[in-house]
């Protein structure tokens, strides 16, 4: 019985090996249990001088919940592709027309386990284990894995697709070469997600996490990209242009001096100082004499910010001097490469918008854009082209190559083969935060050199594309909103903070006795705003809000450095127009122009006053005011920027003691005096009038004299009175 079962199993496996997978394996419910990561296809491209053999290497990972036993692997080749077919092959599985034999991959792959694989099959010659490619061109190449999941039967458990460019068959036909090879330029991006919280080159820098240490260390993503650049073929030396994020350079420089990483409750020492120092030293040695230009700072989402109205921040993202200051290199100027190679019309307008005189400032003096790298799909027409009447020159990015790059270098090279006869230059542009392995990056560069050696491409420098014939065609930029771009809410929050930052910057001026400039004071805040507006936060509003808290805190701290000092005792005003002394302070290293405002209050009035506050010790400024009454009362004084949009410090309550007669008192006194004079005058007038009337009356006639009639006096009363006759008679 055991022998019989073994014979049946062997027959089943033999049948599987000889027939197409669709005839032997259970269908799609099992085919996603194994993830296939293709790391290398050789040769890429296939040329007349390469062996008649295709080798594919990679990794199998069990992403399901069951063990897969008896894993076997084979290659399948599809029909020859045209450009539309290549676009389809990059996004959908293809049907095989030729199949190799199955080869053992692993006896067992447990859930979560990974195993490496390598499979080699014949390319051209007819055999049982051949792909039988019979003509030059581009072919889809599938890796198919079959196996037996626990509690199941034999099934297809994984499939991956790549593309194989065949320039010539070994010992056979060759793909027709274009009369004039297309010019080809390779952009080489070095960028990362923003991580810097506090920029410092004295060992006090703080990062959000320490993941960048791993990317810079041996085997890390950025280490691999720089390594591939360093080993690029000599023939591509001038055709490769480094596109470097200035924020990455600033972060690595800060790390190389020692840094800390934010953790709950505090910070801990970072572990990547040595790796950062070594990587930055390599970059400094690599760039002299080479093509270099700056990406928008912190890989800012220019389109989202422009639509939110953050015009000055868009301009600032293009004006940095970090590469020159840190790397000691003179980068290409006026070059802009937006995320996704797309440009919103509002972003184009922001490039040249000087309605607020922003481009006249020292902060933005390097923000001029003369060339912009855009996807060819968004700018129809032919070269040379410019955007609008006075816009920048367009340098078109090959969108087919861009779409193929995530699939691997073989797919990108296949796209290049299809466009080799193009009359327009071909710009190879990986994503800004390219996740390619060093092996893939090396394969891409070596493949481009092979196409150049075979006269399908002609390497060309980016500077030559930016300085070609004067554009005659004019187009408007095409823009399709990206679903995952920086959200409108996040962009609007950054725009509002930018308005406050620019308002404060516009109020600063350098002291004549100091070397510190307003640009030095405000640049850290604008750099932090760029990090908050980074395209890394697409689809991540929480991350954008956390990043925005840093510049918001910096702005709040600076606004608190300028204010009014609360007096300890009442201020006495002796007259109606006595100036009001207000003690102000400015702890910033530059002087600030402010507007001083008094809260409207019955009893004292003052028009807003504009004052320059010098850096250093507090000083008194005199505010012209009008006191309308005497007594004690309180006024509220506040400082803002000259526009009135940004408050500086907090309001101060000042107690006033006025001994002056105000207008009301003077009016009352005047009225009382007038009344007094009026009443007094009235009385005098009446007296004078009465006197005149008396003098005007005629005198009265004198009355006749009559003896007075005396009443008889009793005799007793007059007896003895001298002179009384009655007395003498007696």
ZAMARGU-4260 file (C-alpha; in steps of 0.2 Angstrom, whole numbers, plus 5000, padded with zeros to 4 digits):
<rodrens>
0) 5000/5000/5000 | 5014/5012/5004 | 5022/5009/4988 | 5006/5012/4979 | 5003/5029/4987
5) 5021/5034/4984 | 5019/5030/4965 | 5003/5040/4964 | 5011/5055/4973 | 5026/5054/4961
10) 5015/5053/4946 | 5005/5068/4952 | 5022/5078/4954 | 5028/5073/4937 | 5012/5078/4929
15) 5013/5095/4938 | 5031/5098/4931 | 5026/5095/4913 | 5010/5104/4912 | 5004/5122/4914
20) 5000/5127/4931 | 4982/5131/4926 | 4979/5112/4923 | 4987/5106/4939 | 4985/5118/4953
25) 4970/5123/4963 | 4964/5141/4959 | 4965/5158/4966 | 4959/5155/4984 | 4977/5149/4988
30) 4988/5159/4977 | 4992/5174/4988 | 4999/5164/5003 | 5017/5166/4997 | 5024/5184/4993
35) 5037/5184/4980 | 5050/5198/4980 | 5061/5198/4965 | 5078/5205/4969 | 5088/5202/4952
40) 5085/5197/4934 | 5100/5193/4924 | 5105/5198/4911 | 5095/5214/4910 | 5094/5218/4896
45) 5098/5203/4886 | 5111/5207/4872 | 5120/5197/4859 | 5135/5194/4870 | 5125/5187/4885
50) 5123/5168/4889 | 5107/5160/4883 | 5101/5159/4900 | 5089/5169/4911 | 5092/5169/4930
55) 5080/5176/4943 | 5083/5178/4961 | 5073/5184/4976 | 5064/5179/4992 | 5048/5169/4996
60) 5039/5174/5011 | 5024/5165/5019 | 5011/5178/5022 | 4997/5166/5026 | 4991/5157/5041
65) 4996/5139/5036 | 5012/5130/5032 | 5016/5127/5014 | 5025/5111/5010 | 5034/5105/4994
70) 5036/5123/4987 | 5041/5123/4969 | 5045/5137/4957 | 5046/5140/4939 | 5046/5154/4926
75) 5033/5159/4913 | 5035/5170/4898 | 5021/5180/4890 | 5018/5187/4873 | 5029/5201/4866
80) 5023/5218/4873 | 5020/5235/4865 | 5019/5251/4875 | 5001/5248/4880 | 5004/5230/4884
85) 5019/5235/4895 | 5008/5247/4905 | 4995/5233/4907 | 5009/5221/4913 | 5015/5233/4926
90) 4998/5232/4935 | 4990/5216/4930 | 4996/5197/4930 | 4999/5191/4913 | 4995/5174/4905
95) 5010/5163/4901 | 5013/5156/4884 | 5029/5147/4888 | 5034/5138/4904 | 5050/5131/4912
100) 5051/5116/4922 | 5046/5117/4941 | 5061/5117/4952 | 5061/5114/4971 | 5061/5130/4981
105) 5059/5124/4999 | 5053/5108/5008 | 5042/5119/5019 | 5039/5137/5023 | 5030/5141/5039
110) 5019/5156/5042 | 5030/5172/5043 | 5046/5162/5037 | 5056/5168/5022 | 5067/5158/5010
115) 5079/5164/4996 | 5077/5157/4979 | 5086/5157/4962 | 5080/5149/4946 | 5089/5148/4930
120) 5081/5143/4913 | 5086/5144/4895 | 5081/5160/4885 | 5081/5156/4867 | 5085/5138/4862
125) 5071/5126/4861 | 5071/5113/4876 | 5059/5107/4889 | 5066/5120/4901 | 5066/5135/4889
130) 5056/5151/4888 | 5059/5150/4869 | 5061/5169/4866 | 5062/5170/4847 | 5063/5188/4843
135) 5070/5204/4851 | 5058/5215/4861 | 5050/5216/4878 | 5042/5201/4887 | 5032/5199/4903
140) 5041/5187/4914 | 5031/5178/4928 | 5038/5169/4943 | 5025/5155/4949 | 5026/5146/4965
145) 5016/5130/4969 | 5014/5121/4985 | 5003/5111/4997 | 4996/5122/5011 | 4991/5113/5027
150) 4974/5105/5026 | 4974/5108/5007 | 4980/5101/4991 | 4992/5106/4978 | 4989/5124/4973
155) 4997/5139/4966 | 5002/5149/4981 | 5011/5164/4974 | 5014/5174/4958 | 5025/5189/4953
160) 5027/5198/4937 | 5043/5207/4930 | 5048/5212/4913 | 5063/5206/4902 | 5070/5218/4889
165) 5079/5208/4875 | 5090/5219/4864 | 5096/5204/4854 | 5095/5185/4855 | 5111/5176/4859
170) 5119/5173/4842 | 5103/5179/4833 | 5093/5194/4828 | 5095/5212/4835 | 5082/5225/4840
175) 5083/5239/4827 | 5093/5254/4833 | 5086/5272/4831 | 5095/5283/4819 | 5098/5296/4833
180) 5098/5289/4851 | 5087/5298/4863 | 5096/5309/4876 | 5094/5301/4893 | 5096/5309/4910
185) 5095/5300/4927 | 5089/5309/4942 | 5095/5302/4959 | 5085/5307/4973 | 5091/5307/4991
190) 5077/5311/5003 | 5068/5305/5019 | 5053/5309/5030 | 5056/5324/5041 | 5062/5320/5058
195) 5071/5335/5065 | 5062/5344/5080 | 5077/5355/5085 | 5091/5359/5073 | 5107/5361/5082
200) 5125/5357/5077 | 5132/5357/5095 | 5125/5340/5101 | 5108/5346/5106 | 5098/5341/5091
205) 5082/5332/5094 | 5074/5320/5082 | 5056/5312/5082 | 5064/5294/5081 | 5080/5285/5077
210) 5075/5276/5061 | 5086/5287/5050 | 5101/5280/5059 | 5097/5263/5051 | 5095/5270/5034
215) 5112/5279/5035 | 5121/5263/5042 | 5128/5250/5031 | 5114/5241/5022 | 5102/5255/5025
220) 5092/5263/5011 | 5101/5279/5010 | 5118/5270/5011 | 5113/5259/4997 | 5107/5273/4986
225) 5123/5283/4989 | 5133/5267/4986 | 5125/5264/4969 | 5129/5282/4964 | 5147/5280/4969
230) 5149/5264/4958 | 5140/5271/4943 | 5148/5268/4926 | 5160/5281/4921 | 5150/5284/4905
235) 5135/5290/4916 | 5145/5302/4927 | 5138/5318/4919 | 5121/5310/4915 | 5116/5307/4933
240) 5110/5322/4944 | 5108/5321/4963 | 5092/5328/4969 | 5095/5331/4987 | 5082/5336/5001
245) 5090/5351/5010 | 5081/5345/5026 | 5089/5328/5025 | 5107/5336/5024 | 5103/5347/5039
250) 5096/5332/5049 | 5112/5322/5045 | 5123/5336/5049 | 5114/5338/5066 | 5116/5320/5070
255) 5134/5319/5066 | 5137/5331/5080 | 5128/5321/5092 | 5109/5321/5095 | 5094/5315/5105
260) 5078/5306/5101 | 5061/5310/5108 | 5053/5296/5119 | 5038/5297/5130 | 5043/5307/5145
265) 5059/5315/5138 | 5073/5311/5126 | 5087/5298/5125 | 5104/5298/5116 | 5103/5294/5097
270) 5113/5279/5091 | 5117/5285/5073 | 5131/5299/5076 | 5145/5288/5068 | 5134/5282/5053
275) 5128/5300/5050 | 5146/5307/5051 | 5152/5294/5039 | 5138/5296/5026 | 5139/5315/5026
280) 5158/5314/5023 | 5155/5302/5008 | 5142/5314/5001 | 5154/5329/5003 | 5167/5319/4993
285) 5155/5313/4980 | 5148/5330/4974 | 5162/5341/4968 | 5161/5343/4950 | 5145/5333/4949
290) 5127/5338/4945 | 5117/5342/4960 | 5101/5352/4963 | 5089/5354/4978 | 5072/5346/4980
295) 5059/5357/4989 | 5064/5358/5007 | 5058/5344/5017 | 5050/5337/5001 | 5036/5350/5004
300) 5019/5347/4995 | 5020/5362/4985 | 5003/5360/4976 | 4993/5358/4992 | 5001/5373/5001
305) 4999/5384/4986 | 4981/5380/4985 | 4979/5384/5004 | 4987/5401/5001 | 5004/5398/5008
310) 5013/5407/4994 | 5028/5413/5004 | 5031/5395/5011 | 5031/5388/4993 | 5044/5401/4988
315) 5054/5398/5004 | 5054/5379/5000 | 5064/5383/4984 | 5076/5396/4991 | 5087/5386/5002
320) 5106/5387/5003 | 5108/5372/5014 | 5117/5362/5000 | 5130/5375/4997 | 5133/5379/5015
325) 5135/5360/5021 | 5141/5352/5006 | 5152/5366/4999 | 5144/5363/4981 | 5136/5375/4969
330) 5120/5367/4965 | 5110/5370/4949 | 5099/5385/4953 | 5081/5388/4947 | 5077/5370/4946
335) 5060/5363/4954 | 5054/5345/4955 | 5037/5344/4963 | 5031/5328/4970 | 5023/5316/4957
340) 5030/5328/4943 | 5014/5338/4944 | 5011/5356/4945 | 4995/5365/4950 | 4991/5382/4941
345) 4991/5390/4958 | 5008/5383/4962 | 5015/5390/4945 | 5007/5407/4950 | 5015/5406/4968
350) 5033/5404/4959 | 5032/5422/4953 | 5019/5430/4965 | 5027/5446/4973 | 5010/5455/4978
355) 5016/5455/4996 | 5034/5459/4991 | 5040/5443/4998 | 5052/5440/4983 | 5061/5456/4988
360) 5066/5450/5005 | 5083/5443/5009 | 5074/5427/5015 | 5068/5423/4998 | 5081/5430/4986
365) 5085/5413/4979 | 5067/5407/4975 | 5067/5411/4956 | 5061/5395/4946 | 5068/5394/4928
370) 5065/5376/4925 | 5052/5363/4932 | 5053/5344/4930 | 5035/5338/4926 | 5028/5322/4920
375) 5026/5321/4901 | 5008/5315/4904 | 5003/5332/4912 | 5011/5344/4899 | 5007/5339/4881
380) 5017/5345/4866 | 5035/5344/4861 | 5051/5352/4867 | 5056/5365/4870 | 5040/5371/4880
385) 5037/5384/4894 | 5022/5386/4906 | 5012/5401/4901 | 5018/5417/4894 | 5032/5420/4906
390) 5033/5404/4916 | 5048/5392/4918 | 5054/5380/4905 | 5047/5362/4906 | 5059/5347/4907
395) 5048/5332/4904 | 5049/5316/4914 | 5046/5300/4905 | 5030/5294/4914 | 5032/5276/4907
400) 5049/5274/4915 | 5042/5281/4931 | 5027/5269/4931 | 5039/5255/4928 | 5052/5259/4941
405) 5043/5252/4956 | 5042/5235/4947 | 5061/5234/4946 | 5075/5239/4935 | 5071/5227/4922
410) 5054/5235/4919 | 5062/5252/4919 | 5074/5247/4906 | 5060/5239/4896 | 5052/5256/4895
415) 5068/5264/4890 | 5070/5252/4876 | 5052/5256/4869 | 5057/5275/4870 | 5074/5274/4863
420) 5069/5282/4847 | 5061/5297/4855 | 5066/5314/4848 | 5063/5321/4865 | 5075/5319/4880
425) 5071/5305/4892 | 5072/5309/4910 | 5073/5294/4922 | 5065/5300/4938 | 5062/5288/4953
430) 5051/5293/4967 | 5058/5306/4979 | 5059/5294/4993 | 5065/5279/4983 | 5065/5263/4992
435) 5076/5253/4979 | 5089/5241/4986 | 5107/5244/4982 | 5107/5229/4970 | 5092/5236/4960
440) 5099/5254/4959 | 5116/5246/4953 | 5106/5236/4940 | 5097/5251/4934 | 5113/5261/4931
445) 5122/5247/4923 | 5107/5244/4912 | 5106/5262/4906 | 5125/5261/4902 | 5122/5245/4892
450) 5108/5254/4882 | 5120/5268/4879 | 5134/5256/4874 | 5122/5248/4862 | 5118/5265/4855
455) 5099/5265/4860 | 5102/5280/4872 | 5114/5295/4873 | 5118/5300/4891 | 5115/5319/4893
460) 5117/5331/4908 | 5102/5339/4916 | 5110/5356/4914 | 5110/5354/4895 | 5091/5351/4895
465) 5089/5366/4906 | 5099/5377/4894 | 5093/5371/4877 | 5084/5382/4863 | 5072/5395/4869
470) 5055/5388/4871 | 5042/5393/4858 | 5028/5382/4863 | 5017/5388/4878 | 5006/5376/4888
475) 4996/5377/4904 | 5001/5364/4918 | 4989/5349/4919 | 4986/5344/4937 | 4976/5329/4943
480) 4972/5330/4962 | 4981/5316/4971 | 4969/5307/4983 | 4984/5304/4996 | 4991/5322/4995
485) 4992/5333/5010 | 4974/5336/5016 | 4966/5353/5014 | 4964/5354/5033 | 4982/5351/5036
490) 4988/5362/5022 | 4976/5376/5028 | 4984/5375/5046 | 5001/5376/5039 | 4996/5391/5029
495) 4989/5400/5044 | 5004/5397/5054 | 5015/5403/5039 | 5005/5420/5039 | 5009/5423/5057
500) 5027/5419/5054 | 5029/5430/5039 | 5020/5444/5048 | 5033/5443/5062 | 5047/5442/5050
505) 5041/5457/5041 | 5042/5467/5058 | 5060/5463/5061 | 5075/5473/5057 | 5094/5470/5060
510) 5102/5481/5074 | 5116/5492/5067 | 5127/5485/5081 | 5124/5467/5078 | 5128/5454/5065
515) 5112/5444/5068 | 5099/5446/5054 | 5080/5443/5054 | 5083/5429/5042 | 5094/5420/5055
520) 5081/5422/5068 | 5066/5416/5057 | 5074/5403/5046 | 5072/5389/5060 | 5053/5393/5061
525) 5051/5392/5042 | 5061/5376/5041 | 5050/5368/5054 | 5034/5374/5044 | 5041/5365/5028
530) 5042/5349/5038 | 5024/5352/5043 | 5020/5354/5025 | 5030/5339/5019 | 5022/5327/5007
535) 5027/5313/5019 | 5011/5318/5028 | 4999/5313/5014 | 4985/5304/5021 | 4992/5306/5039
540) 4984/5322/5047 | 4989/5316/5064 | 5007/5316/5059 | 5005/5333/5050 | 4997/5341/5066
545) 5012/5334/5077 | 5024/5342/5065 | 5015/5358/5065 | 5016/5359/5084 | 5035/5362/5083
550) 5034/5379/5073 | 5019/5384/5082 | 5028/5383/5098 | 5043/5392/5091 | 5032/5406/5085
555) 5023/5407/5102 | 5040/5408/5111 | 5046/5422/5099 | 5030/5432/5101 | 5033/5431/5120
560) 5050/5438/5119 | 5042/5455/5115 | 5030/5464/5126 | 5025/5477/5139 | 5032/5477/5157
565) 5019/5479/5170 | 5022/5494/5181 | 5023/5492/5200 | 5014/5509/5204 | 5002/5521/5196
570) 5007/5533/5183 | 5003/5551/5186 | 4998/5562/5172 | 4999/5581/5176 | 4990/5588/5161
575) 4977/5584/5148 | 4990/5580/5134 | 5003/5572/5145 | 5011/5557/5135 | 5008/5540/5143
580) 5025/5531/5147 | 5024/5513/5143 | 5039/5501/5147 | 5042/5488/5133 | 5055/5474/5132
585) 5063/5465/5117 | 5073/5449/5121 | 5076/5445/5103 | 5093/5449/5095 | 5085/5460/5082
590) 5074/5476/5084 | 5055/5475/5081 | 5043/5487/5075 | 5027/5486/5085 | 5010/5494/5086
595) 5005/5500/5103 | 4986/5500/5107 | 4976/5507/5121 | 4960/5499/5125 | 4946/5512/5122
600) 4941/5519/5139 | 4931/5533/5145 | 4943/5546/5152 | 4958/5543/5141 | 4961/5541/5122
605) 4976/5537/5111 | 4978/5534/5093 | 4988/5518/5089 | 5007/5521/5090 | 5021/5513/5079
610) 5037/5511/5088 | 5054/5502/5085 | 5059/5492/5100 | 5078/5489/5101 | 5085/5473/5107
615) 5091/5473/5125 | 5086/5481/5141 | 5068/5487/5143 | 5065/5505/5139 | 5050/5517/5140
620) 5041/5523/5125 | 5029/5538/5126 | 5012/5537/5119 | 5002/5552/5114 | 4986/5552/5124
625) 4972/5564/5129 | 4965/5563/5146 | 4947/5568/5148 | 4945/5567/5167 | 4955/5568/5183
630) 4956/5554/5196 | 4962/5536/5196 | 4958/5523/5182 | 4965/5508/5173 | 4969/5506/5155
635) 4974/5491/5145 | 4989/5492/5133 | 4994/5479/5121 | 5007/5476/5107 | 5005/5469/5090
640) 5015/5468/5074 | 5012/5483/5063 | 4999/5474/5053 | 4989/5471/5069 | 4987/5452/5065
645) 5000/5445/5078 | 4999/5449/5096 | 5016/5451/5105 | 5017/5447/5123 | 5001/5449/5134
650) 4991/5464/5137 | 4996/5475/5152 | 4985/5484/5164 | 4991/5501/5169 | 4984/5511/5183
655) 4984/5530/5180 | 4982/5545/5192 | 4977/5561/5183 | 4977/5578/5191 | 4973/5587/5175
660) 4957/5595/5171 | 4950/5586/5158 | 4938/5592/5145 | 4922/5588/5155 | 4929/5597/5170
665) 4933/5612/5160 | 4916/5612/5152 | 4907/5611/5169 | 4919/5625/5176 | 4916/5636/5161
670) 4897/5633/5162 | 4897/5637/5181 | 4908/5653/5178 | 4896/5659/5164 | 4881/5656/5176
675) 4890/5666/5190 | 4894/5680/5178 | 4877/5680/5171 | 4868/5681/5188 | 4880/5694/5194
680) 4877/5705/5179 | 4858/5702/5180 | 4859/5709/5198 | 4869/5724/5194 | 4858/5728/5179
685) 4843/5727/5190 | 4851/5739/5203 | 4856/5751/5189 | 4839/5751/5181 | 4830/5754/5198
690) 4842/5768/5202 | 4838/5776/5185 | 4819/5775/5188 | 4820/5784/5205 | 4830/5798/5197
695) 4818/5800/5183 | 4802/5802/5195 | 4797/5821/5199 | 4800/5828/5217 | 4784/5828/5229
700) 4777/5845/5236 | 4782/5849/5254 | 4767/5846/5267 | 4760/5861/5278 | 4767/5862/5295
705) 4754/5858/5309 | 4756/5858/5327 | 4756/5841/5334 | 4740/5837/5344 | 4745/5831/5360
710) 4734/5821/5371 | 4731/5829/5389 | 4744/5823/5401 | 4738/5819/5418 | 4743/5833/5431
715) 4752/5821/5442 | 4763/5816/5428 | 4769/5834/5424 | 4770/5841/5442 | 4788/5847/5445
720) 4794/5845/5427 | 4804/5860/5423 | 4797/5871/5409 | 4780/5865/5412 | 4768/5879/5414
725) 4756/5869/5424 | 4770/5866/5436 | 4774/5884/5438 | 4756/5889/5441 | 4755/5878/5455
</rodrens>
